[in-house]
């Protein structure tokens, strides 16, 4: 059966001397692997459209096994992501996280829209670190283990939130805070921002400016939470750390 979808290329794998297997994510089909014959050839009609992060229209023949790519047309190459190593690192992290937390051929339109919006904003020059924290927060719903940020996880009090509890998986109010023996440092602004990230519609993402202290707190909190409740290893995180260290060394040199 011939199918036509709009999708984002998550990853590519060389297959033989001239072919590629690409994995795309679409509204209609979710995560789908396709054989792109001849895509490794320089003059191939598929060579440009089968690069990572490309958003395009893909026409393919789907049988019982792997689909076979018939046509691919680029809608947006997100070239500013692919031409900047830091942006590439964050986009790779988003793709790998999505890949680890989704199954093949399980459509999820809100998740597709979220990935597209994250890529679009990174490509336009918005802060990729903040956008990735937003993406991580949204993906926790998909993992089935979102933290409780609206009210105290012990008593339900929505006022006087004091600490984030890793043990209890959410926030504790001032009266219950002594229950937590290993609180994660997170100020009120950090918790408020993460709660906003849980609720915001991807189409309403605007330019979000966040202080470095808040970004650092969000990073530490989400890393600890993912390790405690999700347990996925993302190789791209090492790439991001290397790029951040390189940027810091350049700042220190200047």
FITI-32968 format. One record per residue (C-alpha): residue in one letter; chain; z negated, y, x. Coordinates in nm, 3 decimals. Example, Ala and Ser with C-alpha at 12.3 -4.5 7.8 and 13.67 -1.06 7.14 Angstrom:
BEGIN
site res: a, chain: A, w: -0.780, v: -0.450, u: 1.230
site res: s, chain: A, w: -0.714, v: -0.106, u: 1.367
***
This chain:
BEGIN
site res: x, chain: A, w: 0.000, v: 0.000, u: 0.000
site res: x, chain: A, w: 0.102, v: 0.342, u: 0.133
site res: x, chain: A, w: -0.180, v: 0.599, u: 0.136
site res: x, chain: A, w: -0.195, v: 0.972, u: 0.212
site res: x, chain: A, w: -0.523, v: 1.140, u: 0.307
site res: x, chain: A, w: -0.658, v: 1.450, u: 0.478
site res: x, chain: A, w: -0.882, v: 1.338, u: 0.759
site res: x, chain: A, w: -1.054, v: 1.428, u: 1.086
site res: x, chain: A, w: -0.999, v: 1.213, u: 1.394
site res: x, chain: A, w: -1.338, v: 1.085, u: 1.505
site res: x, chain: A, w: -1.230, v: 0.883, u: 1.806
site res: x, chain: A, w: -0.935, v: 0.715, u: 1.973
site res: x, chain: A, w: -0.915, v: 0.391, u: 2.170
site res: x, chain: A, w: -0.624, v: 0.287, u: 2.389
site res: x, chain: A, w: -0.461, v: -0.037, u: 2.277
site res: x, chain: A, w: -0.212, v: -0.194, u: 2.513
site res: x, chain: A, w: 0.021, v: 0.018, u: 2.722
site res: x, chain: A, w: 0.153, v: 0.250, u: 2.452
site res: x, chain: A, w: -0.063, v: 0.225, u: 2.140
site res: x, chain: A, w: -0.386, v: 0.380, u: 2.014
site res: x, chain: A, w: -0.638, v: 0.280, u: 1.754
site res: x, chain: A, w: -0.767, v: 0.595, u: 1.587
site res: x, chain: A, w: -1.062, v: 0.628, u: 1.354
site res: x, chain: A, w: -1.034, v: 0.902, u: 1.094
site res: x, chain: A, w: -1.283, v: 1.028, u: 0.838
site res: x, chain: A, w: -1.144, v: 1.133, u: 0.499
site res: x, chain: A, w: -1.276, v: 1.234, u: 0.157
site res: x, chain: A, w: -1.092, v: 0.947, u: -0.009
site res: x, chain: A, w: -1.168, v: 0.655, u: 0.222
site res: x, chain: A, w: -1.453, v: 0.754, u: 0.448
site res: x, chain: A, w: -1.421, v: 0.602, u: 0.795
site res: x, chain: A, w: -1.089, v: 0.420, u: 0.851
site res: x, chain: A, w: -0.934, v: 0.263, u: 1.161
site res: x, chain: A, w: -0.556, v: 0.292, u: 1.202
site res: x, chain: A, w: -0.309, v: 0.155, u: 1.453
site res: x, chain: A, w: -0.094, v: 0.437, u: 1.592
site res: x, chain: A, w: 0.196, v: 0.262, u: 1.762
site res: x, chain: A, w: 0.343, v: 0.442, u: 2.061
site res: x, chain: A, w: 0.085, v: 0.724, u: 2.040
site res: x, chain: A, w: 0.014, v: 0.710, u: 2.415
site res: x, chain: A, w: 0.373, v: 0.805, u: 2.496
site res: x, chain: A, w: 0.415, v: 1.172, u: 2.589
site res: x, chain: A, w: 0.703, v: 1.224, u: 2.346
site res: x, chain: A, w: 0.545, v: 1.026, u: 2.063
site res: x, chain: A, w: 0.539, v: 1.194, u: 1.721
site res: x, chain: A, w: 0.174, v: 1.084, u: 1.702
site res: x, chain: A, w: 0.050, v: 1.204, u: 2.042
site res: x, chain: A, w: -0.083, v: 1.547, u: 1.933
site res: x, chain: A, w: -0.212, v: 1.449, u: 1.589
site res: x, chain: A, w: -0.418, v: 1.158, u: 1.718
site res: x, chain: A, w: -0.640, v: 1.360, u: 1.951
site res: x, chain: A, w: -1.018, v: 1.371, u: 1.881
site res: x, chain: A, w: -1.137, v: 1.636, u: 1.632
site res: x, chain: A, w: -0.788, v: 1.703, u: 1.490
site res: x, chain: A, w: -0.781, v: 1.771, u: 1.116
site res: x, chain: A, w: -0.457, v: 1.650, u: 0.963
site res: x, chain: A, w: -0.264, v: 1.476, u: 0.689
site res: x, chain: A, w: -0.227, v: 1.105, u: 0.761
site res: x, chain: A, w: 0.010, v: 0.869, u: 0.584
site res: x, chain: A, w: -0.050, v: 0.501, u: 0.655
site res: x, chain: A, w: 0.019, v: 0.155, u: 0.528
site res: x, chain: A, w: -0.300, v: -0.028, u: 0.437
site res: x, chain: A, w: -0.303, v: -0.405, u: 0.401
site res: x, chain: A, w: -0.600, v: -0.641, u: 0.420
site res: x, chain: A, w: -0.656, v: -0.571, u: 0.788
site res: x, chain: A, w: -0.624, v: -0.254, u: 0.992
site res: x, chain: A, w: -0.397, v: 0.018, u: 0.856
site res: x, chain: A, w: -0.079, v: 0.122, u: 1.035
site res: x, chain: A, w: -0.007, v: 0.493, u: 1.082
site res: x, chain: A, w: 0.332, v: 0.602, u: 0.946
site res: x, chain: A, w: 0.308, v: 0.981, u: 0.969
site res: x, chain: A, w: 0.060, v: 1.240, u: 1.095
site res: x, chain: A, w: 0.078, v: 1.617, u: 1.052
site res: x, chain: A, w: -0.175, v: 1.858, u: 1.204
site res: x, chain: A, w: -0.347, v: 2.100, u: 0.965
site res: x, chain: A, w: -0.593, v: 2.238, u: 1.223
site res: x, chain: A, w: -0.629, v: 2.116, u: 1.581
site res: x, chain: A, w: -0.963, v: 2.297, u: 1.629
site res: x, chain: A, w: -0.823, v: 2.396, u: 1.966
site res: x, chain: A, w: -1.114, v: 2.622, u: 2.060
site res: x, chain: A, w: -1.345, v: 2.322, u: 2.035
site res: x, chain: A, w: -1.120, v: 2.107, u: 2.250
site res: x, chain: A, w: -1.068, v: 2.381, u: 2.512
site res: x, chain: A, w: -1.440, v: 2.447, u: 2.568
site res: x, chain: A, w: -1.661, v: 2.179, u: 2.726
site res: x, chain: A, w: -1.980, v: 2.297, u: 2.554
site res: x, chain: A, w: -1.815, v: 2.301, u: 2.212
site res: x, chain: A, w: -1.660, v: 1.961, u: 2.288
site res: x, chain: A, w: -2.004, v: 1.823, u: 2.375
site res: x, chain: A, w: -2.157, v: 1.933, u: 2.044
site res: x, chain: A, w: -1.857, v: 1.815, u: 1.839
site res: x, chain: A, w: -1.874, v: 1.477, u: 2.016
site res: x, chain: A, w: -2.242, v: 1.453, u: 1.925
site res: x, chain: A, w: -2.169, v: 1.524, u: 1.556
site res: x, chain: A, w: -1.892, v: 1.265, u: 1.549
site res: x, chain: A, w: -2.101, v: 0.999, u: 1.721
site res: x, chain: A, w: -2.398, v: 1.059, u: 1.492
site res: x, chain: A, w: -2.177, v: 1.031, u: 1.184
site res: x, chain: A, w: -2.017, v: 0.716, u: 1.324
site res: x, chain: A, w: -2.355, v: 0.552, u: 1.386
site res: x, chain: A, w: -2.490, v: 0.632, u: 1.038
site res: x, chain: A, w: -2.186, v: 0.540, u: 0.826
site res: x, chain: A, w: -2.007, v: 0.218, u: 0.741
site res: x, chain: A, w: -1.631, v: 0.172, u: 0.730
site res: x, chain: A, w: -1.444, v: 0.263, u: 0.413
site res: x, chain: A, w: -1.739, v: 0.418, u: 0.232
site res: x, chain: A, w: -1.619, v: 0.752, u: 0.086
site res: x, chain: A, w: -1.861, v: 1.043, u: 0.096
site res: x, chain: A, w: -1.697, v: 1.372, u: 0.000
site res: x, chain: A, w: -2.001, v: 1.594, u: 0.074
site res: x, chain: A, w: -2.026, v: 1.443, u: 0.423
site res: x, chain: A, w: -1.658, v: 1.507, u: 0.491
site res: x, chain: A, w: -1.700, v: 1.868, u: 0.375
site res: x, chain: A, w: -2.007, v: 1.904, u: 0.597
site res: x, chain: A, w: -1.825, v: 1.775, u: 0.907
site res: x, chain: A, w: -1.528, v: 2.000, u: 0.837
site res: x, chain: A, w: -1.748, v: 2.308, u: 0.793
site res: x, chain: A, w: -1.942, v: 2.231, u: 1.113
site res: x, chain: A, w: -1.618, v: 2.198, u: 1.311
site res: x, chain: A, w: -1.469, v: 2.509, u: 1.150
site res: x, chain: A, w: -1.771, v: 2.723, u: 1.239
site res: x, chain: A, w: -1.796, v: 2.588, u: 1.595
site res: x, chain: A, w: -1.424, v: 2.655, u: 1.636
site res: x, chain: A, w: -1.472, v: 3.015, u: 1.514
site res: x, chain: A, w: -1.739, v: 3.079, u: 1.775
site res: x, chain: A, w: -2.064, v: 3.039, u: 1.579
site res: x, chain: A, w: -2.364, v: 2.898, u: 1.767
site res: x, chain: A, w: -2.291, v: 2.525, u: 1.808
site res: x, chain: A, w: -2.654, v: 2.438, u: 1.882
site res: x, chain: A, w: -2.772, v: 2.581, u: 1.549
site res: x, chain: A, w: -2.486, v: 2.410, u: 1.365
site res: x, chain: A, w: -2.575, v: 2.074, u: 1.519
site res: x, chain: A, w: -2.938, v: 2.115, u: 1.411
site res: x, chain: A, w: -2.809, v: 2.178, u: 1.058
site res: x, chain: A, w: -2.588, v: 1.870, u: 1.082
site res: x, chain: A, w: -2.876, v: 1.654, u: 1.208
site res: x, chain: A, w: -3.096, v: 1.773, u: 0.921
site res: x, chain: A, w: -2.829, v: 1.687, u: 0.663
site res: x, chain: A, w: -2.762, v: 1.348, u: 0.822
site res: x, chain: A, w: -3.125, v: 1.249, u: 0.778
site res: x, chain: A, w: -3.058, v: 1.223, u: 0.404
site res: x, chain: A, w: -2.781, v: 0.977, u: 0.481
site res: x, chain: A, w: -3.015, v: 0.773, u: 0.699
site res: x, chain: A, w: -3.255, v: 0.744, u: 0.405
site res: x, chain: A, w: -3.543, v: 0.902, u: 0.596
site res: x, chain: A, w: -3.544, v: 1.278, u: 0.535
site res: x, chain: A, w: -3.866, v: 1.461, u: 0.626
site res: x, chain: A, w: -4.070, v: 1.627, u: 0.349
site res: x, chain: A, w: -4.053, v: 2.001, u: 0.414
site res: x, chain: A, w: -4.120, v: 2.147, u: 0.069
site res: x, chain: A, w: -4.485, v: 2.050, u: 0.024
site res: x, chain: A, w: -4.775, v: 1.884, u: 0.203
site res: x, chain: A, w: -4.699, v: 1.512, u: 0.227
site res: x, chain: A, w: -5.066, v: 1.429, u: 0.163
site res: x, chain: A, w: -5.176, v: 1.652, u: -0.125
site res: x, chain: A, w: -4.855, v: 1.816, u: -0.249
site res: x, chain: A, w: -4.977, v: 2.169, u: -0.179
site res: x, chain: A, w: -4.675, v: 2.400, u: -0.133
site res: x, chain: A, w: -4.881, v: 2.682, u: 0.018
site res: x, chain: A, w: -5.052, v: 2.727, u: 0.356
site res: x, chain: A, w: -4.826, v: 2.482, u: 0.541
site res: x, chain: A, w: -4.980, v: 2.444, u: 0.886
site res: x, chain: A, w: -4.816, v: 2.168, u: 1.094
site res: x, chain: A, w: -4.532, v: 1.919, u: 1.101
site res: x, chain: A, w: -4.664, v: 1.563, u: 1.106
site res: x, chain: A, w: -4.457, v: 1.300, u: 1.282
site res: x, chain: A, w: -4.694, v: 1.026, u: 1.163
site res: x, chain: A, w: -4.661, v: 1.124, u: 0.796
site res: x, chain: A, w: -4.296, v: 1.228, u: 0.808
site res: x, chain: A, w: -4.332, v: 1.586, u: 0.691
site res: x, chain: A, w: -4.547, v: 1.896, u: 0.671
site res: x, chain: A, w: -4.922, v: 1.915, u: 0.617
site res: x, chain: A, w: -5.112, v: 2.209, u: 0.471
site res: x, chain: A, w: -5.405, v: 2.373, u: 0.648
site res: x, chain: A, w: -5.658, v: 2.157, u: 0.459
site res: x, chain: A, w: -5.486, v: 1.831, u: 0.556
site res: x, chain: A, w: -5.374, v: 1.930, u: 0.906
site res: x, chain: A, w: -5.668, v: 1.755, u: 1.075
site res: x, chain: A, w: -5.520, v: 1.420, u: 0.962
site res: x, chain: A, w: -5.245, v: 1.453, u: 1.224
site res: x, chain: A, w: -5.331, v: 1.342, u: 1.578
site res: x, chain: A, w: -4.990, v: 1.424, u: 1.729
site res: x, chain: A, w: -4.844, v: 1.732, u: 1.557
site res: x, chain: A, w: -4.498, v: 1.853, u: 1.664
site res: x, chain: A, w: -4.501, v: 2.221, u: 1.767
site res: x, chain: A, w: -4.310, v: 2.404, u: 1.495
site res: x, chain: A, w: -4.371, v: 2.756, u: 1.372
site res: x, chain: A, w: -4.339, v: 2.873, u: 1.014
site res: x, chain: A, w: -3.991, v: 3.015, u: 1.076
site res: x, chain: A, w: -3.870, v: 2.686, u: 1.221
site res: x, chain: A, w: -3.994, v: 2.487, u: 0.921
site res: x, chain: A, w: -3.849, v: 2.743, u: 0.678
site res: x, chain: A, w: -3.511, v: 2.722, u: 0.851
site res: x, chain: A, w: -3.507, v: 2.341, u: 0.846
site res: x, chain: A, w: -3.592, v: 2.347, u: 0.474
site res: x, chain: A, w: -3.298, v: 2.583, u: 0.422
site res: x, chain: A, w: -3.074, v: 2.344, u: 0.618
site res: x, chain: A, w: -3.175, v: 2.060, u: 0.385
site res: x, chain: A, w: -3.072, v: 2.256, u: 0.078
site res: x, chain: A, w: -2.771, v: 2.466, u: 0.181
site res: x, chain: A, w: -2.424, v: 2.380, u: 0.053
site res: x, chain: A, w: -2.183, v: 2.331, u: 0.347
site res: x, chain: A, w: -1.934, v: 2.573, u: 0.192
site res: x, chain: A, w: -2.198, v: 2.848, u: 0.208
site res: x, chain: A, w: -2.269, v: 2.816, u: 0.579
site res: x, chain: A, w: -2.237, v: 3.159, u: 0.733
site res: x, chain: A, w: -2.313, v: 3.301, u: 1.076
site res: x, chain: A, w: -2.671, v: 3.195, u: 1.146
site res: x, chain: A, w: -2.849, v: 3.372, u: 1.430
site res: x, chain: A, w: -3.160, v: 3.201, u: 1.557
site res: x, chain: A, w: -3.402, v: 3.295, u: 1.837
site res: x, chain: A, w: -3.414, v: 3.064, u: 2.138
site res: x, chain: A, w: -3.779, v: 2.976, u: 2.069
site res: x, chain: A, w: -3.689, v: 2.858, u: 1.717
site res: x, chain: A, w: -3.387, v: 2.663, u: 1.843
site res: x, chain: A, w: -3.604, v: 2.489, u: 2.101
site res: x, chain: A, w: -3.863, v: 2.397, u: 1.837
site res: x, chain: A, w: -3.598, v: 2.258, u: 1.603
site res: x, chain: A, w: -3.450, v: 2.052, u: 1.885
site res: x, chain: A, w: -3.784, v: 1.899, u: 1.986
site res: x, chain: A, w: -3.884, v: 1.829, u: 1.625
site res: x, chain: A, w: -3.556, v: 1.664, u: 1.527
site res: x, chain: A, w: -3.533, v: 1.459, u: 1.848
site res: x, chain: A, w: -3.884, v: 1.325, u: 1.790
site res: x, chain: A, w: -3.813, v: 1.257, u: 1.422
site res: x, chain: A, w: -3.488, v: 1.072, u: 1.489
site res: x, chain: A, w: -3.658, v: 0.861, u: 1.754
site res: x, chain: A, w: -3.946, v: 0.777, u: 1.518
site res: x, chain: A, w: -3.756, v: 0.710, u: 1.194
site res: x, chain: A, w: -3.385, v: 0.655, u: 1.268
site res: x, chain: A, w: -3.366, v: 0.502, u: 1.613
site res: x, chain: A, w: -3.001, v: 0.562, u: 1.702
site res: x, chain: A, w: -2.891, v: 0.624, u: 2.059
site res: x, chain: A, w: -2.624, v: 0.893, u: 2.093
site res: x, chain: A, w: -2.443, v: 0.892, u: 2.427
site res: x, chain: A, w: -2.309, v: 1.244, u: 2.375
site res: x, chain: A, w: -2.665, v: 1.378, u: 2.398
site res: x, chain: A, w: -2.657, v: 1.313, u: 2.773
site res: x, chain: A, w: -2.332, v: 1.509, u: 2.796
site res: x, chain: A, w: -2.493, v: 1.803, u: 2.614
site res: x, chain: A, w: -2.795, v: 1.795, u: 2.845
site res: x, chain: A, w: -2.571, v: 1.803, u: 3.152
site res: x, chain: A, w: -2.375, v: 2.098, u: 3.014
site res: x, chain: A, w: -2.696, v: 2.286, u: 2.926
site res: x, chain: A, w: -2.832, v: 2.230, u: 3.276
site res: x, chain: A, w: -2.504, v: 2.354, u: 3.425
site res: x, chain: A, w: -2.513, v: 2.667, u: 3.208
site res: x, chain: A, w: -2.875, v: 2.736, u: 3.307
site res: x, chain: A, w: -2.791, v: 2.702, u: 3.676
site res: x, chain: A, w: -2.507, v: 2.952, u: 3.632
site res: x, chain: A, w: -2.746, v: 3.195, u: 3.459
site res: x, chain: A, w: -3.004, v: 3.156, u: 3.735
site res: x, chain: A, w: -2.736, v: 3.215, u: 4.000
site res: x, chain: A, w: -2.619, v: 3.533, u: 3.830
***
